């Protein structure tokens, strides 16, 4: 189990609570008062930790290896998933699965980044960093969705697009740029959800959407806090300060108008309760999907254009 530093006080109380329960059961002793006291203390400690998370702590939660990944949401929140493979140019990219599915009463095309939980899975999924063929496959599926009039749901969870020589040779920049352009003119509703990490162009390559939504403990940024710290402070140890300054977590981005909604997570983060997280995910996504499918196509496209056109506008306070 991956234990984050700031979670240790709650973890120690959990261990003490387990010992009390085990002792009570093994020795047939009534320790209900002690157990109740410990439960209350644990609940208070958890609340104190998770109600006051710093941006850097949220980044750590976003990277937790036990968080639900793209295919976990496909299993828990969608039905009838049929995966489609290949970009029809180079090959298939396992770090960017996608296909037909159903959520609620809606038939959709769902596409996203997939990470792994161990070395074998991460090698197969390339640590969630897609190659050019991944982004070209994503666009192929989006065009297929447009052909059949199906909404598109993209699930973002990547530290960034793969920066290797092979990806450069196959023109990763062009693949992402093409997606940015083509997603802006898709005639069907598009919803993007940042599940964990939303890193740079790797995230934007499937992130041009009518609704951009973030999980409560996700982050969305042009560069990682460590990368920013290495540039500005010349050392990665300043990542917590960088995370604070970059305004990369959901509450800050919603206040700035860069995202449209935030999906609440269970206390402690999504990695503590996958089914509850998936239920929250479904509720919020369906709310926005129900709104978008009612819009006429010209209004949908104009609203999407205006949404992104206003990004970067800033009005300061008068002195």
C-alpha positions, 0 to 999 in steps of 0.5 A, spaced: 500 500 500 502 506 498 502 511 504 503 518 503 507 522 508 501 526 510 496 520 511 501 517 516 497 520 522 491 517 520 494 510 518 497 510 525 490 511 528 487 506 523 492 500 526 490 502 533 483 501 532 484 494 528 488 492 534 483 494 539 477 490 535 482 484 534 483 484 542 476 485 543 474 479 538 479 475 541 479 475 548 471 477 548 472 483 552 467 489 551 471 495 548 466 498 545 467 505 549 474 505 547 473 503 540 468 509 539 473 514 542 478 511 537 473 512 531 471 519 533 479 521 533 480 517 527 474 521 523 477 528 526 484 526 524 482 524 517 477 531 516 483 535 519 488 532 514 483 532 507 479 538 508 486 542 508 490 539 503 495 543 500 496 543 492 502 539 493 498 534 497 493 534 492 498 532 486 501 526 490 494 524 491 493 525 483 499 520 482 497 515 487 497 508 484 491 505 487 487 511 484 481 508 479 484 509 472 481 510 465 479 502 464 476 502 472 471 508 470 470 504 464 468 498 468 464 501 474 461 507 470 460 505 463 456 499 460 458 495 454 464 497 452 467 495 445 474 497 445 477 499 438 484 498 436 489 502 431 490 509 428 490 506 421 497 508 420 502 506 424 499 501 429 495 501 436 497 505 442 495 501 449 496 507 453 490 510 449 484 505 449 478 507 446 471 505 444 464 504 444 460 504 450 454 506 454 453 511 460 446 512 463 441 512 457 447 515 452 451 511 447 458 514 447 465 513 444 470 513 450 477 515 450 482 516 455 489 515 458 491 508 461 496 507 466 499 501 470 499 499 477 506 495 476 512 495 472 509 490 467 503 494 466 506 500 466 511 498 460 505 495 456 501 502 457 507 506 457 506 510 464 500 513 461 504 517 456 501 516 449 505 516 442 503 519 436 499 513 434 495 514 440 492 521 439 491 519 431 487 513 434 483 518 438 481 522 433 479 516 428 474 514 434 472 521 435 471 522 427 467 515 428 463 518 433 461 524 429 459 520 423 454 516 428 452 522 432 455 520 438 457 524 444 465 523 446 467 522 453 475 523 454 478 521 460 485 525 461 490 522 466 497 523 463 504 526 466 505 528 458 505 525 451 511 521 450 517 525 449 522 519 446 525 519 439 520 515 436 515 519 438 518 525 435 520 521 428 513 520 428 511 527 429 508 527 436 507 535 435 503 534 429 498 529 432 497 533 438 496 540 434 491 536 429 487 534 435 486 541 438 484 543 431 479 538 429 476 537 436 474 544 436 469 543 430 467 536 432 459 536 431 457 532 437 458 534 444 465 533 447 466 532 455 473 531 458 474 529 465 481 530 468 482 523 473 489 524 476 494 527 472 493 532 466 500 534 464 501 539 458 500 537 451 499 530 452 492 532 456 490 537 451 491 532 445 484 530 448 482 536 452 478 540 447 471 539 450 464 543 451 465 541 458 472 540 462 471 537 468 476 535 474 476 530 479 477 533 486 484 531 487 486 532 480 491 537 477 491 540 470 498 544 468 502 546 462 508 543 466 509 538 472 511 542 479 518 538 479 519 541 472 517 548 474 521 548 480 527 545 476 526 551 472 525 557 477 528 554 483 534 550 480 532 544 484 526 539 484 525 540 492 521 546 491 516 542 488 511 544 493 512 552 492 511 551 485 504 547 486 502 553 490 504 558 485 501 554 479 494 554 481 494 547 478 488 544 482 481 543 481 479 549 486 483 554 483 482 552 476 474 553 477 475 559 480 479 562 474 474 559 469 478 554 466 474 548 468 467 547 468 465 543 474 469 538 480 467 531 481 467 530 489 471 524 491 470 520 498 474 522 504 481 521 503 481 521 495 478 516 490 483 511 491 480 509 498 473 507 494 473 506 487 465 504 487 463 511 490 468 515 486 465 512 480 458 513 482 460 521 483 463 521 476 457 518 473 452 523 476 456 529 474 458 527 467 451 525 466 448 532 468 453 535 463 451 530 458 444 531 458 445 538 457 449 538 451 445 533 447 439 538 447 443 543 444 443 545 436 449 543 433 450 551 431 449 553 438 454 547 441 460 549 436 459 557 437 459 556 445 465 551 445 469 556 440 467 562 445 469 558 451 476 557 449 476 564 445 476 567 452 481 563 455 487 568 457 483 574 458 484 578 465 482 584 468 486 586 474 483 590 480 483 598 480 488 601 484 
